[in-house]
Amino acid sequence: MTLFTELPDEARLWIFAADRPLSDPESQTLLETLAPFLNEWTAHGLPVRGQAAVLHHRFLLLAGYVPGGEISGCSIDAATRAVNAAARKLGITWVSPLVIFYRDAEGTVQHATRGQFRRLIAEGKVTAETPVFDLSLTTVGALRRGAFEKPAARSWHARVFALAPQT
């Protein structure tokens, strides 16, 4: 994945998931709305090298790095406020990270509660090979290593939902 090429692997990462697909103009406006914040973002008085990207018309990825410093507390709160303000401006609702995102048989990104996801497994609509998304990633390096989207059998979903690879 070639996102955040200006940032090192240890850069922090936050993933926000939209409750619906975003259009190209909405995605572009979201990024443009966040640009002034990213240009001014600081942590403990140090400038944050911040970048944002929209993936699959559903996910806003926000990354930040402070050479010789750390992003914490108030600087994370400021980023969250900026992301939420940009979303409100566009009528975007962020979904809880407890909701599961996956690709259906047609390759479309969908989301489901844990209960709904269990039913999809029982119905055979979700299998060990179903691509799922891990919204809990915290570093750009994990994103680069392909940890964001992978078959359910190779993610935490396999343990939680007892999904074994099909033979």
C-alpha beads as a LAMMPS data file, in Angstrom:
LAMMPS data file: protein, C-alpha beads

167 atoms
166 bonds

1 atom types
1 bond types

-500.0 500.0 xlo xhi
-500.0 500.0 ylo yhi
-500.0 500.0 zlo zhi

Masses

1 110.0

Atoms # bond

1 1 1 0.000 0.000 0.000
2 1 1 1.547 3.303 -1.043
3 1 1 -0.190 5.655 1.367
4 1 1 1.661 8.061 3.630
5 1 1 4.945 7.749 1.765
6 1 1 6.343 10.745 3.667
7 1 1 5.825 9.061 7.046
8 1 1 7.845 6.306 8.765
9 1 1 6.382 2.950 9.772
10 1 1 6.102 4.059 13.404
11 1 1 3.784 6.960 12.543
12 1 1 0.510 6.755 14.457
13 1 1 -2.653 5.781 12.598
14 1 1 -6.350 6.296 13.303
15 1 1 -9.106 4.779 11.182
16 1 1 -12.603 6.237 10.954
17 1 1 -15.305 4.236 9.175
18 1 1 -18.265 5.912 7.477
19 1 1 -21.752 4.473 7.787
20 1 1 -22.190 4.709 4.018
21 1 1 -20.040 4.895 0.898
22 1 1 -18.617 8.349 0.248
23 1 1 -18.702 9.823 -3.226
24 1 1 -15.490 11.022 -4.851
25 1 1 -16.491 14.677 -4.290
26 1 1 -17.305 13.952 -0.617
27 1 1 -13.974 12.195 -0.141
28 1 1 -12.125 15.080 -1.752
29 1 1 -14.000 17.682 0.311
30 1 1 -13.316 15.717 3.494
31 1 1 -9.582 15.729 2.783
32 1 1 -9.622 19.406 1.790
33 1 1 -11.509 20.279 4.971
34 1 1 -8.902 18.464 7.084
35 1 1 -5.906 20.001 5.277
36 1 1 -5.740 23.232 7.353
37 1 1 -5.807 21.233 10.584
38 1 1 -3.093 18.877 9.345
39 1 1 -0.908 21.840 8.384
40 1 1 -1.246 23.347 11.897
41 1 1 -1.358 20.138 14.003
42 1 1 1.012 20.154 16.957
43 1 1 1.820 17.849 19.853
44 1 1 3.468 19.320 22.953
45 1 1 4.505 22.340 20.904
46 1 1 6.119 20.269 18.154
47 1 1 4.733 20.151 14.615
48 1 1 2.992 16.915 13.636
49 1 1 3.650 15.628 10.140
50 1 1 0.059 14.661 9.419
51 1 1 -1.626 13.170 6.390
52 1 1 -5.088 11.819 5.623
53 1 1 -6.484 9.501 2.962
54 1 1 -9.835 7.957 2.093
55 1 1 -9.817 4.261 1.216
56 1 1 -12.544 2.248 -0.484
57 1 1 -14.962 5.194 -0.203
58 1 1 -15.595 4.138 3.431
59 1 1 -12.519 4.710 5.560
60 1 1 -10.766 7.906 6.574
61 1 1 -7.192 7.155 7.585
62 1 1 -5.418 9.805 9.604
63 1 1 -1.694 9.441 10.213
64 1 1 0.714 11.557 12.172
65 1 1 4.347 11.589 13.203
66 1 1 6.408 13.860 15.410
67 1 1 10.162 13.465 14.920
68 1 1 11.601 13.197 18.409
69 1 1 8.175 13.498 20.012
70 1 1 4.909 11.756 20.664
71 1 1 1.265 12.297 19.733
72 1 1 -0.901 11.959 22.814
73 1 1 -3.651 13.509 24.907
74 1 1 -4.662 16.936 23.690
75 1 1 -3.161 16.487 20.221
76 1 1 -5.219 13.311 19.679
77 1 1 -8.311 15.096 20.997
78 1 1 -7.682 17.965 18.580
79 1 1 -7.409 15.532 15.665
80 1 1 -10.634 13.804 16.681
81 1 1 -12.436 17.150 16.922
82 1 1 -11.167 18.140 13.451
83 1 1 -12.266 14.825 11.925
84 1 1 -15.694 15.010 13.571
85 1 1 -16.197 18.629 12.480
86 1 1 -15.306 17.749 8.893
87 1 1 -17.721 14.811 8.994
88 1 1 -20.563 16.951 10.362
89 1 1 -19.998 19.478 7.583
90 1 1 -20.542 16.704 5.008
91 1 1 -23.257 14.756 6.809
92 1 1 -20.977 11.783 7.452
93 1 1 -21.549 9.586 10.487
94 1 1 -18.625 7.582 11.826
95 1 1 -19.452 4.022 12.850
96 1 1 -18.266 2.484 16.117
97 1 1 -14.997 0.561 15.719
98 1 1 -16.858 -2.413 17.219
99 1 1 -18.828 -2.750 13.981
100 1 1 -17.318 -5.233 11.533
101 1 1 -16.460 -4.206 7.992
102 1 1 -16.062 -6.846 5.297
103 1 1 -16.418 -7.338 1.541
104 1 1 -19.497 -9.170 0.311
105 1 1 -19.466 -11.719 -2.531
106 1 1 -19.576 -8.873 -5.081
107 1 1 -16.580 -7.141 -3.469
108 1 1 -18.590 -4.262 -1.985
109 1 1 -17.566 -3.013 1.453
110 1 1 -20.343 -3.743 3.949
111 1 1 -20.674 -3.451 7.691
112 1 1 -22.476 -5.488 10.329
113 1 1 -22.864 -5.713 14.070
114 1 1 -21.234 -8.717 15.705
115 1 1 -24.623 -10.445 15.917
116 1 1 -25.327 -9.778 12.243
117 1 1 -21.837 -10.996 11.341
118 1 1 -22.432 -14.269 13.240
119 1 1 -25.681 -14.751 11.270
120 1 1 -23.846 -14.122 7.987
121 1 1 -21.330 -16.811 8.954
122 1 1 -24.124 -19.242 9.853
123 1 1 -25.797 -18.537 6.487
124 1 1 -22.524 -19.144 4.641
125 1 1 -22.411 -15.550 3.349
126 1 1 -19.190 -14.920 5.291
127 1 1 -16.409 -17.510 5.282
128 1 1 -12.775 -17.725 6.322
129 1 1 -11.868 -16.329 2.889
130 1 1 -14.114 -13.249 3.200
131 1 1 -11.958 -10.097 3.237
132 1 1 -12.356 -8.191 6.509
133 1 1 -11.004 -4.852 7.697
134 1 1 -9.115 -4.280 10.944
135 1 1 -10.014 -0.841 12.264
136 1 1 -7.774 -1.302 15.297
137 1 1 -4.463 -0.683 13.497
138 1 1 -2.375 1.959 15.235
139 1 1 0.666 2.381 12.989
140 1 1 1.358 3.174 9.364
141 1 1 3.736 0.200 9.322
142 1 1 0.881 -2.220 10.069
143 1 1 -1.077 -0.670 7.212
144 1 1 1.890 -1.104 4.870
145 1 1 2.270 -4.747 5.884
146 1 1 -1.279 -5.437 4.687
147 1 1 -2.915 -5.759 8.092
148 1 1 -5.882 -3.531 7.212
149 1 1 -7.664 -5.833 4.746
150 1 1 -7.119 -9.568 4.709
151 1 1 -9.055 -12.859 4.702
152 1 1 -11.006 -13.425 7.903
153 1 1 -9.011 -16.605 8.585
154 1 1 -5.835 -14.486 8.933
155 1 1 -7.357 -11.833 11.222
156 1 1 -8.686 -11.538 14.752
157 1 1 -12.109 -12.350 13.270
158 1 1 -11.071 -16.015 12.981
159 1 1 -10.516 -16.299 16.737
160 1 1 -13.589 -14.351 17.800
161 1 1 -15.966 -16.039 15.355
162 1 1 -14.326 -19.487 15.150
163 1 1 -13.707 -19.180 11.407
164 1 1 -11.420 -21.923 10.179
165 1 1 -9.911 -21.915 6.681
166 1 1 -11.879 -24.029 4.251
167 1 1 -10.044 -27.025 2.822

Bonds

1 1 1 2
2 1 2 3
3 1 3 4
4 1 4 5
5 1 5 6
6 1 6 7
7 1 7 8
8 1 8 9
9 1 9 10
10 1 10 11
11 1 11 12
12 1 12 13
13 1 13 14
14 1 14 15
15 1 15 16
16 1 16 17
17 1 17 18
18 1 18 19
19 1 19 20
20 1 20 21
21 1 21 22
22 1 22 23
23 1 23 24
24 1 24 25
25 1 25 26
26 1 26 27
27 1 27 28
28 1 28 29
29 1 29 30
30 1 30 31
31 1 31 32
32 1 32 33
33 1 33 34
34 1 34 35
35 1 35 36
36 1 36 37
37 1 37 38
38 1 38 39
39 1 39 40
40 1 40 41
41 1 41 42
42 1 42 43
43 1 43 44
44 1 44 45
45 1 45 46
46 1 46 47
47 1 47 48
48 1 48 49
49 1 49 50
50 1 50 51
51 1 51 52
52 1 52 53
53 1 53 54
54 1 54 55
55 1 55 56
56 1 56 57
57 1 57 58
58 1 58 59
59 1 59 60
60 1 60 61
61 1 61 62
62 1 62 63
63 1 63 64
64 1 64 65
65 1 65 66
66 1 66 67
67 1 67 68
68 1 68 69
69 1 69 70
70 1 70 71
71 1 71 72
72 1 72 73
73 1 73 74
74 1 74 75
75 1 75 76
76 1 76 77
77 1 77 78
78 1 78 79
79 1 79 80
80 1 80 81
81 1 81 82
82 1 82 83
83 1 83 84
84 1 84 85
85 1 85 86
86 1 86 87
87 1 87 88
88 1 88 89
89 1 89 90
90 1 90 91
91 1 91 92
92 1 92 93
93 1 93 94
94 1 94 95
95 1 95 96
96 1 96 97
97 1 97 98
98 1 98 99
99 1 99 100
100 1 100 101
101 1 101 102
102 1 102 103
103 1 103 104
104 1 104 105
105 1 105 106
106 1 106 107
107 1 107 108
108 1 108 109
109 1 109 110
110 1 110 111
111 1 111 112
112 1 112 113
113 1 113 114
114 1 114 115
115 1 115 116
116 1 116 117
117 1 117 118
118 1 118 119
119 1 119 120
120 1 120 121
121 1 121 122
122 1 122 123
123 1 123 124
124 1 124 125
125 1 125 126
126 1 126 127
127 1 127 128
128 1 128 129
129 1 129 130
130 1 130 131
131 1 131 132
132 1 132 133
133 1 133 134
134 1 134 135
135 1 135 136
136 1 136 137
137 1 137 138
138 1 138 139
139 1 139 140
140 1 140 141
141 1 141 142
142 1 142 143
143 1 143 144
144 1 144 145
145 1 145 146
146 1 146 147
147 1 147 148
148 1 148 149
149 1 149 150
150 1 150 151
151 1 151 152
152 1 152 153
153 1 153 154
154 1 154 155
155 1 155 156
156 1 156 157
157 1 157 158
158 1 158 159
159 1 159 160
160 1 160 161
161 1 161 162
162 1 162 163
163 1 163 164
164 1 164 165
165 1 165 166
166 1 166 167
